[in-house]
Amino acid sequence: MSLRIGILGAASIAPAALVKPASSNSSVSVKAVAARSKERAQAFATRHGIARVHASYEALLADPDLDAVYNPLPNGLHGRWTRAALEAGKHVLCEKPFTANAAEAREIARLAGESDRVVMEAFHYRYHPLALRVEEIVASGELGTLERVETALCFPLPKFSDIRYNLGLAGGATMDAGCYAVHMARTFGGGETPSVVSATAKLRSPGVDRAMTAELRYPSGHTGRVECSMWSSSVLKISAKVTGSKGSLSVINPLMPQAYHRFSVRVGGARRTEKFPRRATYEYQLDAFAAAVLHGEPVKTSAADAVETMTVIDEIYRAAGLPVREPS
């Protein structure tokens, strides 16, 4: 059995997230690409050894030789083209954030639920053994009763013309970097979806956040904090910390541990560290997507899961006095 995938857009993330992992996965092949222009798609296809080029996104979705699509388009276009892919009968691996807002996420989740297609959000970190181990330790009770969860994703993006700063394309730090911090806060916080107590933004332009911090409260009573930025004094910060009544767990770089990571647990005065495989998070993610499509395996980042994440993101924007993002 083989999974044949087409790419919607010649996005810079596509080689690392799909093309390279597919080259080492015997059950997956990248067969086609479409972009804003056929010339751009052709250049991408030539560079990455992709056989077919389509003149439009619509033409790619109509290709009967494709089983699925990878959607790495700008944030504000995710919902529109995931919807179109489902209507065309394709499975979808959609880049984060899943949609522009929670209302759109609920609509796509409903359509996905009514279909027999797999729709999976591309939170690649979630499929790596490191993330699974954090989840396992939290669930085991080793840390005791959860008290505090803190997650952060900060990186520098000084190119302010980048689409990730474009409000019309549902841009902003909370959408791009913060969606990871929010998702990790949900995953590492016992699987609960928190409410937003307060949020503070630093703006790049009207309505567009370059940095955000938010305080959270979980249904079980523990608290949390998410921090994100694309331009702030926190130049580079990728971390997660879970504190319980008996101890704590800290991770440096839970996002891409294949590059570098530090994982430590402190309980009862003793500290231990753990190491994890250097295999890329994107390879684990593609394994999971292929297993879901070809063998009916469940996914951890489903459309229903995306609704929860987008709900928190919307709440953060409202708490910070900023507009909720809209579809493009």
C-alpha positions as CSV (number, residue, x, y, z in Angstrom):
1,M,0.0,0.0,0.0
2,S,1.2,3.5,-0.9
3,L,0.2,7.0,0.0
4,R,0.5,9.5,-2.8
5,I,0.7,13.1,-1.7
6,G,0.5,16.4,-3.5
7,I,1.7,19.8,-2.1
8,L,-0.5,22.9,-2.1
9,G,2.1,25.7,-2.4
10,A,5.9,25.8,-2.7
11,A,6.3,26.7,0.9
12,S,9.8,26.8,2.5
13,I,8.7,24.4,5.2
14,A,7.6,21.7,2.7
15,P,11.1,20.1,2.0
16,A,11.8,19.5,5.7
17,A,8.2,18.7,6.8
18,L,7.3,16.3,3.9
19,V,9.8,15.9,1.0
20,K,12.7,14.7,3.0
21,P,10.8,12.5,5.4
22,A,9.0,10.9,2.4
23,S,12.3,10.0,0.8
24,S,13.0,7.6,3.6
25,N,9.4,6.3,4.0
26,S,8.7,3.4,1.6
27,S,4.9,3.8,2.0
28,V,4.8,7.5,1.0
29,S,5.6,9.3,-2.2
30,V,5.3,13.0,-3.1
31,K,3.8,13.0,-6.6
32,A,2.7,16.6,-7.4
33,V,2.9,20.3,-6.5
34,A,1.0,23.4,-7.3
35,A,1.9,27.0,-6.4
36,R,0.8,30.6,-7.0
37,S,2.3,30.3,-10.5
38,K,3.2,27.3,-12.6
39,E,6.8,28.6,-12.9
40,R,7.2,28.7,-9.2
41,A,5.8,25.2,-8.9
42,Q,8.0,23.9,-11.7
43,A,11.1,25.4,-10.0
44,F,10.2,23.7,-6.7
45,A,9.4,20.4,-8.5
46,T,12.8,20.4,-10.3
47,R,14.7,21.2,-7.1
48,H,13.0,18.4,-5.2
49,G,12.5,15.7,-7.8
50,I,8.7,15.9,-7.9
51,A,7.2,14.5,-11.1
52,R,4.0,16.5,-11.7
53,V,3.3,20.2,-11.7
54,H,-0.2,21.6,-11.7
55,A,-1.2,25.0,-12.8
56,S,-3.5,25.7,-9.9
57,Y,-4.5,24.4,-6.5
58,E,-7.8,23.3,-8.0
59,A,-6.1,21.2,-10.6
60,L,-4.0,19.5,-8.0
61,L,-7.0,18.7,-5.9
62,A,-8.7,17.2,-9.0
63,D,-5.8,14.9,-9.7
64,P,-7.2,11.3,-9.4
65,D,-3.7,9.9,-8.8
66,L,-3.4,11.7,-5.4
67,D,-4.7,10.3,-2.2
68,A,-3.8,13.2,0.1
69,V,-2.5,16.8,0.2
70,Y,-0.1,18.6,2.4
71,N,-1.4,22.2,3.1
72,P,1.4,24.6,4.1
73,L,-0.3,27.7,2.8
74,P,-0.5,30.9,4.8
75,N,-2.5,30.7,8.0
76,G,-5.6,32.5,6.7
77,L,-5.8,30.1,3.7
78,H,-5.6,26.8,5.7
79,G,-9.3,26.5,6.3
80,R,-10.3,27.3,2.7
81,W,-8.0,24.7,1.1
82,T,-8.5,22.0,3.7
83,R,-12.2,22.4,3.0
84,A,-11.6,22.2,-0.7
85,A,-9.4,19.1,-0.3
86,L,-12.1,17.3,1.7
87,E,-14.7,18.2,-1.0
88,A,-12.3,16.6,-3.5
89,G,-12.1,13.5,-1.4
90,K,-8.5,13.9,-0.3
91,H,-6.9,13.2,3.1
92,V,-5.2,16.3,4.5
93,L,-2.0,17.0,6.5
94,C,-2.5,20.7,7.4
95,E,0.2,22.9,8.8
96,K,-0.4,24.7,12.1
97,P,-2.3,26.7,13.0
98,F,-5.2,24.6,11.7
99,T,-7.4,27.6,10.7
100,A,-7.7,31.3,11.3
101,N,-9.9,31.0,14.4
102,A,-12.0,28.5,16.4
103,A,-15.2,29.0,14.5
104,E,-13.5,28.0,11.3
105,A,-11.8,25.1,13.1
106,R,-15.2,23.9,14.2
107,E,-16.5,24.0,10.7
108,I,-13.6,22.0,9.3
109,A,-13.8,19.5,12.2
110,R,-17.5,19.0,11.4
111,L,-16.7,18.4,7.7
112,A,-13.9,16.0,8.6
113,G,-16.2,14.1,11.0
114,E,-18.8,13.7,8.2
115,S,-16.2,12.3,5.8
116,D,-14.1,9.2,5.9
117,R,-10.9,11.2,5.3
118,V,-8.0,11.7,7.7
119,V,-7.5,15.4,8.6
120,M,-4.4,15.9,10.8
121,E,-2.8,19.1,12.1
122,A,1.0,19.2,11.6
123,F,2.2,19.6,15.2
124,H,5.2,17.4,14.4
125,Y,6.7,17.6,18.0
126,R,3.6,15.7,19.3
127,Y,4.7,12.5,17.6
128,H,8.3,12.4,18.9
129,P,9.2,10.0,21.7
130,L,10.2,13.0,23.9
131,A,6.7,14.5,23.9
132,L,5.2,11.1,24.5
133,R,7.5,10.6,27.5
134,V,6.4,14.0,29.0
135,E,2.8,12.9,28.6
136,E,3.6,9.5,30.2
137,I,5.4,11.0,33.2
138,V,2.6,13.5,33.9
139,A,-0.1,10.9,33.6
140,S,1.9,8.5,35.9
141,G,1.6,10.8,38.9
142,E,5.3,10.8,39.5
143,L,5.2,14.6,39.8
144,G,2.3,14.5,42.1
145,T,-0.7,16.8,41.7
146,L,-0.1,19.3,38.9
147,E,0.5,22.8,40.0
148,R,2.1,24.8,37.1
149,V,2.8,24.4,33.4
150,E,5.0,26.8,31.5
151,T,5.8,26.6,27.8
152,A,7.6,29.0,25.5
153,L,8.5,29.4,21.9
154,C,10.5,32.5,21.0
155,F,12.6,33.0,18.0
156,P,13.8,36.1,16.0
157,L,12.1,37.0,12.7
158,P,13.4,40.5,11.9
159,K,12.1,40.4,8.3
160,F,8.9,42.4,9.0
161,S,7.6,42.0,5.5
162,D,7.2,38.3,6.1
163,I,3.7,37.0,5.7
164,R,3.7,35.9,9.3
165,Y,3.3,39.5,10.3
166,N,0.4,40.0,7.9
167,L,-2.9,40.5,9.6
168,G,-4.8,39.8,6.4
169,L,-3.2,36.4,6.2
170,A,-4.0,35.7,9.9
171,G,-0.5,36.4,11.0
172,G,1.0,37.3,14.4
173,A,3.3,35.7,16.9
174,T,0.5,33.8,18.8
175,M,-0.6,32.2,15.5
176,D,2.9,31.2,14.3
177,A,5.0,30.5,17.4
178,G,2.3,30.7,20.1
179,C,0.2,27.9,18.6
180,Y,3.0,25.5,19.6
181,A,3.3,26.9,23.1
182,V,-0.5,26.6,23.5
183,H,-0.6,23.1,22.2
184,M,2.3,22.1,24.5
185,A,0.5,23.7,27.4
186,R,-2.5,21.5,26.6
187,T,-0.5,18.3,26.0
188,F,1.8,18.6,29.0
189,G,-0.9,20.0,31.3
190,G,-2.6,16.7,31.7
191,G,-4.5,16.9,28.4
192,E,-6.8,19.6,29.7
193,T,-7.8,22.7,27.7
194,P,-7.2,25.8,29.9
195,S,-9.0,29.0,30.1
196,V,-7.2,32.3,29.6
197,V,-6.9,34.5,32.8
198,S,-4.9,37.4,31.2
199,A,-2.7,38.2,28.2
200,T,-0.3,40.9,27.2
201,A,0.9,41.6,23.7
202,K,3.7,43.6,22.2
203,L,2.8,44.9,18.8
204,R,4.6,45.0,15.5
205,S,1.8,46.9,13.8
206,P,-1.9,47.6,14.6
207,G,-3.5,44.3,15.5
208,V,-0.4,42.2,14.9
209,D,1.5,40.8,17.9
210,R,5.3,40.3,17.7
211,A,5.2,38.8,21.2
212,M,2.6,37.5,23.7
213,T,2.4,36.2,27.2
214,A,-0.7,34.7,28.7
215,E,-1.7,33.3,32.1
216,L,-3.8,30.2,32.1
217,R,-6.0,28.2,34.5
218,Y,-6.9,24.5,34.0
219,P,-10.2,22.8,34.9
220,S,-8.4,20.8,37.6
221,G,-7.1,23.9,39.3
222,H,-3.4,24.1,38.2
223,T,-2.1,27.2,36.4
224,G,0.0,27.9,33.4
225,R,1.8,30.4,31.3
226,V,2.5,30.5,27.6
227,E,5.1,32.8,26.1
228,C,5.9,33.4,22.4
229,S,7.6,35.9,20.2
230,M,8.9,36.5,16.7
231,W,10.7,39.7,17.8
232,S,11.4,40.5,21.5
233,S,14.1,40.5,24.1
234,S,13.6,36.7,24.4
235,V,15.7,36.1,21.3
236,L,15.6,32.3,21.4
237,K,13.6,30.3,24.0
238,I,12.1,26.9,23.3
239,S,11.1,25.2,26.6
240,A,8.5,23.5,28.7
241,K,8.3,23.0,32.5
242,V,5.8,21.0,34.5
243,T,5.7,21.4,38.2
244,G,3.8,19.2,40.6
245,S,3.4,18.7,44.3
246,K,6.2,16.0,44.3
247,G,8.6,17.3,41.7
248,S,9.2,18.9,38.3
249,L,10.1,18.1,34.7
250,S,12.0,20.5,32.5
251,V,12.7,20.3,28.7
252,I,14.8,22.5,26.6
253,N,13.7,22.2,22.9
254,P,10.7,20.0,23.0
255,L,9.9,21.3,19.5
256,M,12.8,19.8,17.5
257,P,14.7,17.5,19.9
258,Q,16.6,16.0,17.0
259,A,18.7,19.1,16.8
260,Y,19.4,19.4,20.6
261,H,17.5,18.7,23.8
262,R,17.8,18.6,27.6
263,F,15.3,16.6,29.5
264,S,15.4,16.4,33.3
265,V,13.1,15.3,36.1
266,R,13.5,16.3,39.8
267,V,11.6,14.3,42.4
268,G,12.3,13.8,46.1
269,G,15.7,15.6,45.9
270,A,16.9,13.4,43.1
271,R,17.5,14.5,39.6
272,R,17.7,12.4,36.4
273,T,18.1,13.1,32.8
274,E,16.8,11.2,29.8
275,K,17.9,11.1,26.2
276,F,15.8,10.6,23.0
277,P,16.4,9.6,19.4
278,R,17.8,12.0,17.0
279,R,15.3,11.0,14.3
280,A,13.4,14.0,13.0
281,T,10.0,14.9,14.4
282,Y,8.8,15.3,10.9
283,E,9.6,11.6,10.1
284,Y,7.5,10.5,13.1
285,Q,4.7,12.8,12.0
286,L,4.7,11.4,8.4
287,D,4.7,7.9,9.9
288,A,1.6,8.7,11.9
289,F,-0.2,10.3,8.9
290,A,0.5,7.4,6.7
291,A,-0.6,4.9,9.4
292,A,-3.9,6.8,9.8
293,V,-4.6,6.9,6.0
294,L,-3.4,3.4,5.1
295,H,-4.3,1.4,8.3
296,G,-6.9,3.5,10.1
297,E,-4.7,4.4,13.1
298,P,-5.9,7.3,15.2
299,V,-4.0,10.6,15.2
300,K,-3.0,12.7,18.2
301,T,-3.5,16.0,16.4
302,S,-7.0,15.6,14.9
303,A,-9.4,18.3,13.7
304,A,-11.2,18.0,17.0
305,D,-8.0,18.6,18.9
306,A,-7.3,21.6,16.7
307,V,-10.6,23.2,17.8
308,E,-9.4,23.2,21.4
309,T,-6.1,24.9,20.5
310,M,-7.8,27.5,18.3
311,T,-10.2,28.2,21.1
312,V,-7.4,29.1,23.5
313,I,-5.7,31.2,20.8
314,D,-8.9,33.2,20.3
315,E,-9.2,33.7,24.0
316,I,-5.6,35.0,24.2
317,Y,-6.2,37.6,21.5
318,R,-9.4,38.8,23.2
319,A,-7.7,39.0,26.6
320,A,-4.9,41.0,25.0
321,G,-7.4,43.4,23.4
322,L,-6.6,42.3,19.9
323,P,-8.8,41.1,17.1
324,V,-9.4,37.4,16.6
325,R,-7.8,36.4,13.2
326,E,-10.1,36.0,10.2
327,P,-9.9,33.7,7.2
328,S,-8.2,35.2,4.1
